Amino acid sequence: MEHELSFGALYIRVSTDKQEELSPDAQKRLLLDYAKSHNILVSPEFIFIENGISGRKADKRPEFQRMIGLAKSSEKPFSVILVWKFSRFARNQEESIVYKSMLKKQCGIDVISITEPLIDGPFGTLIERIIEWMDEYYSINLSGEVIRGMTEKAMRGGYQSTPSLGYASPGPGKPFVIVPEEAEVVRYIFDQYVNEKRDPTAIARSLNAKKILTKRGNLFEKRNVTYILRNKFYVGKIIWNGIERDGVHETFIPQELFRAANDRLEATYSPARRRNVSTCKHWMSGLVKCSVCGATLALNGGKDKYFQCWKYAKGFHPGSSHLNPKKLEAAVMDYFETILDGKSFSFRYRPPAVVQKFDDLAAHKKELNKLSAREKRIREAYEAGIDTLDEYRENKQRIAEERKRLTDLINASGQDRRDEQADRNAMLANIRTVYDVIKDEHAGYELKGAFIRTVLEDVVWNRAENTLTFHLYLSGSPQI
């Protein structure tokens, strides 16, 4: 039968899940063969290919959206879209109906599956809807099975994420192995943060200066450094979706070093807009506030350096707030000395600014509630004959262990009452440490700045009254 010449487009998609489907090249070959036999001319520019992209959401598929945009354009470059299967076009029935209807009614474009021919009329439409429904059901069911499988794998301590910096995957199912040159970068980050007391921003800047890139080949940022310092994989733990298990991979960061890094992270309170000391010109920069307007005093350059309120410098208020750096340094030293000599002082407790996602009480409770559903699923799998009795017992034991772990964490989280005397003793110990550092002539300004920020939230300078008011804080201190 001779077909009238028409112009068409091909839409080819291979999804991310491990299903049996044709490769992009195979789909393209079959679609072009179909087009040729049906007198449909397909220009190379109208072959839209997406590899490794799910069909659940159309707005997540750039080539699909480009194709729809061309179809809606005034040129109308094609009158038919060929797909290998309707599931390649969409796996969401609602979106499939919307886009097919729009293409048909507004653009006069048909979507044809070359392997699922449809007859004309209401019965053909019904068959098409059934196919769409089956595609969506398959996608939803597959997603649930994947999550279930990943959860079970995580509870067994399996690896299912990309290797962290310092590691590589030798193959499926095998423990990650250490990459020596990357491991040195991770050791450098921990050493600089714990032993040199540098802040994450300064560490990121130094790594970028050395032209060292992240695992993904990008420049380092503060968040990359913080993530590495928080990553329990470096001390042998595997965490997925709130499930934590011991891994069997080799580690190269000592437990003590990891604990010291996280203790410092949790003990560091970071007020909004506070500058990192690595970006400052003086170890007290960013900490001194103007009593008139509350703005931060900036260190001015020139031969005679001095702190000045930037709002005053711009003319926002009368009355200068300039302060000599030497006078400020002496006042800080005097203030700490009086406290260490026994003078009473006040301070605030500030919760740590950095907390791990799954160390949160609400997250633990959420995970605990999910265990009942998991128990129901493994019981159903056993009753349906999918799992053996031994597999059922093993899964049930793992869930019991997980429930105990989460319950212990929740109980521990409830013990969060403050011990005032313990807090005061911890505050005095911190001030002693900071005092020893800032009085050391050999300590650099970054080191002094890092330490002073562990106890001093800010200091308010009132030039009219010639007073400095210190606001101390404690974070991550001992509790009952």
C-alpha distance (Angstrom), angle and dihedral (degrees) to the residues before:
residue distance angle dihedral
M1 . . .
E2 3.82 . .
H3 3.82 114.9 .
E4 3.80 123.5 -153.2
L5 3.84 112.3 -109.7
S6 3.78 113.1 -99.7
F7 3.79 137.0 166.5
G8 3.79 120.1 -115.9
A9 3.79 146.2 179.4
L10 3.79 130.4 -141.8
Y11 3.80 122.7 -138.0
I12 3.81 112.8 -163.7
R13 3.80 124.2 180.0
V14 3.79 134.6 171.3
S15 3.79 112.6 -170.3
T16 3.78 130.8 -141.2
D17 3.80 98.4 -111.6
K18 3.81 121.1 92.2
Q19 3.77 96.7 -110.0
E20 3.77 129.9 141.4
E21 3.78 105.0 -95.2
L22 3.77 138.9 135.2
S23 3.79 121.6 -91.1
P24 3.83 119.0 -110.2
D25 3.82 90.6 -104.3
A26 3.81 92.1 51.2
Q27 3.80 92.6 47.7
K28 3.81 90.3 48.0
R29 3.80 92.5 50.9
L30 3.81 93.9 50.1
L31 3.80 92.9 44.8
L32 3.80 92.5 50.5
D33 3.81 90.4 48.5
Y34 3.81 89.5 52.2
A35 3.81 91.5 47.3
K36 3.80 91.9 50.4
S37 3.81 93.6 49.2
H38 3.81 91.0 48.9
N39 3.82 96.2 45.9
I40 3.82 93.3 -111.3
L41 3.80 114.6 148.9
V42 3.83 113.2 -145.7
S43 3.81 119.5 -168.2
P44 3.85 115.8 -151.0
E45 3.80 89.9 -122.2
F46 3.81 89.5 63.0
I47 3.81 96.2 55.8
F48 3.81 105.5 105.4
I49 3.82 115.7 -165.7
E50 3.82 128.4 -177.1
N51 3.78 119.1 -179.4
G52 3.82 123.0 -165.5
I53 3.81 95.8 4.1
S54 3.81 125.3 129.0
G55 3.80 119.6 -123.4
R56 3.81 94.9 -143.8
K57 3.84 95.8 94.2
A58 3.80 123.1 36.2
D59 3.81 93.8 -162.3
K60 3.82 89.1 61.9
R61 3.84 91.8 59.9
P62 3.82 111.5 80.2
E63 3.82 96.4 -175.1
F64 3.81 90.6 49.7
Q65 3.79 90.4 51.9
R66 3.83 91.1 47.3
M67 3.80 89.6 52.0
I68 3.82 92.2 49.7
G69 3.80 90.2 48.1
L70 3.82 91.8 54.2
A71 3.80 91.0 45.6
K72 3.82 90.1 55.4
S73 3.82 94.1 45.8
S74 3.81 120.9 106.9
E75 3.83 91.7 -111.7
K76 3.83 92.8 62.0
P77 3.84 92.3 -159.8
F78 3.84 95.1 -170.7
S79 3.79 138.1 27.2
V80 3.80 101.0 -160.0
I81 3.81 136.8 39.6
L82 3.79 116.6 -151.3
V83 3.81 122.1 -154.5
W84 3.80 131.4 176.4
K85 3.82 90.7 -130.6
F86 3.79 132.6 -3.0
S87 3.83 87.3 -115.2
R88 3.82 87.2 67.8
F89 3.82 89.4 59.7
A90 3.82 94.5 49.8
R91 3.81 141.4 -25.7
N92 3.78 93.9 -160.2
Q93 3.81 109.4 83.0
E94 3.79 94.7 -155.0
E95 3.81 93.0 52.8
S96 3.81 91.5 42.0
I97 3.81 91.6 56.1
V98 3.82 93.1 44.0
Y99 3.80 95.3 50.6
K100 3.81 95.8 41.2
S101 3.81 91.2 48.8
M102 3.79 92.2 47.4
L103 3.81 92.3 48.6
K104 3.80 92.0 48.0
K105 3.81 100.1 42.9
Q106 3.81 102.0 33.6
C107 3.80 101.5 30.3
G108 3.79 105.5 22.3
I109 3.81 90.4 -125.4
D110 3.82 123.9 143.2
V111 3.82 124.6 -151.5
I112 3.81 109.6 -142.5
S113 3.81 127.1 -169.6
I114 3.80 107.5 -152.7
T115 3.84 92.2 -155.2
E116 3.83 98.0 41.9
P117 3.82 107.2 52.4
L118 3.80 115.6 -170.0
I119 3.77 131.0 -154.3
D120 3.79 121.6 -129.8
G121 3.77 122.0 -99.5
P122 3.83 137.0 37.4
F123 3.81 94.0 -45.4
G124 3.80 91.1 56.1
T125 3.83 89.8 50.1
L126 3.81 89.9 50.7
I127 3.81 91.4 51.5
E128 3.82 89.7 49.5
R129 3.84 91.2 52.6
I130 3.81 90.5 48.9
I131 3.81 90.2 52.4
E132 3.83 90.3 49.3
W133 3.80 91.3 48.6
M134 3.82 91.6 50.1
D135 3.83 90.8 49.0
E136 3.81 91.7 51.7
Y137 3.81 92.4 45.3
Y138 3.82 90.1 50.8
S139 3.80 91.1 50.5
I140 3.82 94.3 48.4
N141 3.80 92.9 44.3
L142 3.79 91.7 47.0
S143 3.81 90.6 51.0
G144 3.82 90.6 52.4
E145 3.78 92.3 48.0
V146 3.81 91.4 49.1
I147 3.82 91.9 51.5
R148 3.80 91.1 46.1
G149 3.79 90.9 50.0
M150 3.81 92.6 47.3
T151 3.81 90.8 48.8
E152 3.80 92.1 51.3
K153 3.80 90.1 46.5
A154 3.80 91.1 50.4
M155 3.81 91.2 50.6
R156 3.81 88.0 54.1
G157 3.82 90.3 51.4
G158 3.81 94.5 -107.2
Y159 3.82 126.2 163.0
Q160 3.81 115.3 -116.5
S161 3.79 106.3 149.7
T162 3.77 134.1 75.9
P163 3.83 113.6 -85.5
S164 3.80 117.3 -89.8
L165 3.78 120.5 -120.8
G166 3.80 105.8 -70.4
Y167 3.81 95.3 35.8
A168 3.80 140.4 79.0
S169 3.79 132.4 -166.8
P170 3.82 114.0 -115.4
G171 3.79 91.7 -166.1
P172 3.82 143.8 -52.3
G173 3.79 114.4 -42.9
K174 3.81 94.8 8.0
P175 3.83 124.8 114.2
F176 3.79 115.6 -100.6
V177 3.81 114.6 -100.1
I178 3.80 129.2 -139.8
V179 3.80 119.9 -99.5
P180 3.85 102.1 -151.2
E181 3.82 98.9 -151.0
E182 3.82 91.9 47.6
A183 3.80 91.8 45.1
E184 3.81 88.6 57.6
V185 3.81 89.5 57.7
V186 3.82 90.9 52.7
R187 3.82 91.1 47.5
Y188 3.81 88.9 50.4
I189 3.81 91.1 53.1
F190 3.81 93.3 50.8
D191 3.82 92.6 44.4
Q192 3.81 93.5 49.4
Y193 3.79 92.9 47.3
V194 3.80 99.6 42.4
N195 3.80 104.6 29.5
E196 3.81 102.8 26.5
K197 3.83 93.8 35.8
R198 3.80 92.8 -136.2
D199 3.79 118.1 158.4
P200 3.84 120.8 -116.4
T201 3.80 92.5 -107.0
A202 3.80 92.1 55.9
I203 3.80 90.8 47.1
A204 3.81 91.0 50.9
R205 3.80 90.3 49.9
S206 3.81 92.3 50.8
L207 3.83 91.7 49.4
N208 3.78 90.9 50.9
A209 3.81 90.5 49.2
K210 3.81 87.9 55.5
K211 3.86 88.0 50.6
I212 3.81 91.2 -119.0
L213 3.81 113.4 152.8
T214 3.80 134.3 -156.3
K215 3.80 122.9 -103.0
R216 3.80 88.3 -89.4
G217 3.79 93.4 49.9
N218 3.81 97.0 -104.5
L219 3.79 132.9 125.9
F220 3.79 115.7 -89.0
E221 3.80 120.0 -101.9
K222 3.80 131.9 -174.1
R223 3.82 90.7 -97.7
N224 3.83 91.9 54.5
V225 3.79 91.5 54.2
T226 3.82 93.0 45.3
Y227 3.81 91.3 49.1
I228 3.81 90.9 53.3
L229 3.81 91.5 48.9
R230 3.83 89.2 51.2
N231 3.80 97.5 42.6
K232 3.82 108.7 114.1
F233 3.80 90.2 -165.7
Y234 3.82 86.7 84.3
V235 3.81 89.8 64.5
G236 3.78 95.8 44.6
K237 3.82 103.5 -88.2
I238 3.80 127.6 130.4
I239 3.82 116.2 -156.2
W240 3.80 126.8 -174.8
N241 3.79 126.6 162.9
G242 3.80 92.3 -20.1
I243 3.81 94.9 -47.0
E244 3.80 113.3 121.2
R245 3.79 123.2 -167.3
D246 3.81 137.8 163.1
G247 3.79 112.4 -98.3
V248 3.79 126.1 -146.9
H249 3.82 95.5 -136.7
E250 3.80 121.9 116.2
T251 3.81 115.5 -102.1
F252 3.80 130.6 -148.9
I253 3.83 103.3 -175.9
P254 3.83 113.3 82.8
Q255 3.79 116.9 -125.2
E256 3.82 90.7 -123.0
L257 3.80 92.7 54.5
F258 3.81 92.4 47.4
R259 3.81 91.2 48.3
A260 3.81 91.4 49.1
A261 3.81 91.2 51.4
N262 3.79 92.7 50.2
D263 3.80 92.8 43.9
R264 3.79 88.4 56.0
L265 3.81 92.4 46.3
E266 3.80 91.6 50.9
A267 3.79 92.9 44.2
T268 3.80 93.8 52.7
Y269 3.76 115.6 92.2
S270 3.82 112.1 -163.2
P271 3.82 114.2 -163.4
A272 3.78 116.8 -151.4
R273 3.81 114.8 -82.3
R274 3.81 93.7 9.9
R275 3.79 109.3 148.0
N276 3.79 121.6 -129.5
V277 3.78 111.6 -109.4
S278 3.81 90.3 -124.0
T279 3.81 88.3 69.1
C280 3.82 94.3 48.7
K281 3.82 133.3 92.0
H282 3.82 95.4 -143.9
W283 3.81 133.2 29.7
M284 3.84 89.5 -117.0
S285 3.80 94.7 48.0
G286 3.79 113.0 125.5
L287 3.81 93.0 19.4
V288 3.83 101.4 79.1
K289 3.81 116.4 85.6
C290 3.79 131.5 -165.9
S291 3.83 114.5 -115.5
V292 3.81 91.1 -148.7
C293 3.82 100.4 56.1
G294 3.81 106.7 -0.7
A295 3.81 93.9 -118.8
T296 3.79 121.5 140.3
L297 3.80 119.3 -96.5
A298 3.80 112.4 -123.5
L299 3.79 125.1 -150.3
N300 3.79 108.6 -116.6
G301 3.79 120.8 -145.3
G302 3.77 128.6 -129.7
K303 3.79 132.3 85.1
D304 3.82 94.9 -56.8
K305 3.80 105.0 45.3
Y306 3.81 118.4 -159.3
F307 3.79 139.5 163.0
Q308 3.81 115.8 -108.2
C309 3.80 134.8 176.2
W310 3.79 106.4 -106.2
K311 3.81 91.8 -146.4
Y312 3.80 90.7 55.8
A313 3.80 89.4 48.1
K314 3.83 88.5 55.7
G315 3.81 92.3 47.7
F316 3.80 98.2 -108.0
H317 3.82 94.7 133.2
P318 3.82 138.9 9.0
G319 3.77 123.5 -112.6
S320 3.79 120.6 60.4
S321 3.82 119.8 -112.4
H322 3.79 98.7 -165.0
L323 3.80 117.8 152.4
N324 3.80 131.2 -171.4
P325 3.85 111.8 -121.3
K326 3.81 92.6 -138.8
K327 3.78 90.5 52.8
L328 3.79 89.9 49.7
E329 3.80 93.4 49.6
A330 3.80 91.6 49.6
A331 3.81 91.3 48.7
V332 3.82 91.7 51.8
M333 3.80 91.0 50.5
D334 3.82 92.2 47.4
Y335 3.80 91.9 49.0
F336 3.80 93.7 52.2
E337 3.80 91.6 44.8
T338 3.81 92.2 55.1
I339 3.81 90.6 50.8
L340 3.80 92.3 49.2
D341 3.82 88.5 48.6
G342 3.81 89.7 59.5
K343 3.80 106.6 -88.8
S344 3.81 113.9 148.6
F345 3.79 116.9 -109.0
S346 3.77 139.3 177.7
F347 3.79 131.0 -136.1
R348 3.78 141.0 169.9
Y349 3.76 128.5 -123.1
R350 3.80 111.0 -126.9
P351 3.81 119.6 -168.7
P352 3.81 112.5 -124.2
A353 3.78 113.6 -85.3
V354 3.81 92.5 -142.2
V355 3.81 120.5 59.4
Q356 3.76 129.8 164.1
K357 3.78 116.6 -111.3
F358 3.79 96.0 -123.1
D359 3.80 96.4 39.6
D360 3.78 87.8 71.4
L361 3.82 116.6 109.6
A362 3.80 93.4 -133.9
A363 3.82 91.3 51.4
H364 3.82 91.2 51.7
K365 3.80 91.4 51.2
K366 3.80 91.1 47.9
E367 3.80 91.2 52.5
L368 3.80 91.2 46.8
N369 3.81 90.5 54.9
K370 3.81 90.4 52.5
L371 3.81 92.2 58.3
S372 3.81 92.7 73.2
A373 3.81 90.0 57.8
R374 3.80 90.2 48.5
E375 3.80 90.4 50.8
K376 3.79 89.7 52.6
R377 3.81 91.7 50.4
I378 3.80 95.3 51.3
R379 3.82 90.4 47.1
E380 3.80 89.9 51.7
A381 3.80 90.3 47.7
Y382 3.82 90.0 53.4
E383 3.80 94.0 45.5
A384 3.81 90.2 49.1
G385 3.80 90.6 53.1
I386 3.83 93.5 -114.4
D387 3.82 93.7 117.0
T388 3.78 127.0 39.5
L389 3.79 122.4 -125.2
D390 3.82 90.5 -102.5
E391 3.81 91.4 50.9
Y392 3.80 89.9 48.4
R393 3.82 91.6 51.1
E394 3.83 91.4 47.0
N395 3.82 93.0 49.9
K396 3.80 91.4 45.8
Q397 3.82 90.8 51.5
R398 3.81 91.7 51.2
I399 3.80 91.2 51.1
A400 3.82 90.5 49.4
E401 3.81 90.0 52.3
E402 3.79 91.1 48.1
R403 3.81 91.4 49.3
K404 3.82 90.9 52.1
R405 3.83 91.7 48.4
L406 3.81 92.9 50.7
T407 3.81 92.8 43.6
D408 3.81 90.4 52.6
L409 3.80 90.6 49.9
I410 3.81 91.8 49.2
N411 3.81 91.7 49.1
A412 3.79 90.6 48.4
S413 3.81 90.7 49.6
G414 3.76 89.9 56.8
Q415 3.80 90.9 61.7
D416 3.78 93.2 80.1
R417 3.80 103.4 124.8
R418 3.79 117.0 130.9
D419 3.80 122.4 -116.8
E420 3.81 103.3 -148.3
Q421 3.80 96.2 -159.8
A422 3.81 92.5 46.1
D423 3.80 89.0 49.2
R424 3.80 92.2 50.2
N425 3.80 92.0 48.5
A426 3.81 90.1 49.0
M427 3.82 90.3 48.6
L428 3.81 91.6 51.7
A429 3.79 91.1 49.0
N430 3.81 90.3 50.7
I431 3.81 92.3 49.2
R432 3.82 90.5 49.9
T433 3.82 90.0 53.1
V434 3.80 92.9 47.3
Y435 3.80 92.0 46.7
D436 3.81 91.8 52.5
V437 3.80 90.6 51.9
I438 3.82 99.6 46.5
K439 3.81 93.1 47.1
D440 3.81 91.0 52.9
E441 3.82 107.3 102.9
H442 3.80 91.3 -156.3
A443 3.82 95.1 55.0
G444 3.80 113.8 103.4
Y445 3.78 123.9 -125.8
E446 3.83 92.5 -107.8
L447 3.80 91.1 55.4
K448 3.79 92.5 46.7
G449 3.79 91.1 45.8
A450 3.80 92.7 50.0
F451 3.81 92.4 51.5
I452 3.82 97.7 43.2
R453 3.80 89.1 53.5
T454 3.81 90.7 59.5
V455 3.81 91.7 68.1
L456 3.82 108.2 16.4
E457 3.81 119.1 72.9
D458 3.82 93.0 179.2
V459 3.80 142.9 -46.1
V460 3.82 123.0 -131.5
W461 3.82 117.3 -141.1
N462 3.82 117.0 -152.0
R463 3.80 105.3 -173.2
A464 3.79 94.3 -178.9
E465 3.82 91.0 59.4
N466 3.82 94.6 28.7
T467 3.83 92.3 -127.8
L468 3.78 136.6 135.6
T469 3.82 118.3 -154.6
F470 3.81 113.6 -158.6
H471 3.81 122.2 -151.9
L472 3.80 111.2 -160.3
Y473 3.80 126.7 -169.0
L474 3.79 140.2 -171.8
S475 3.77 125.4 -152.4
G476 3.81 130.5 -179.2
S477 3.80 94.8 10.1
P478 3.85 128.3 158.4
Q479 3.80 118.3 -69.7
I480 3.79 136.8 -168.8
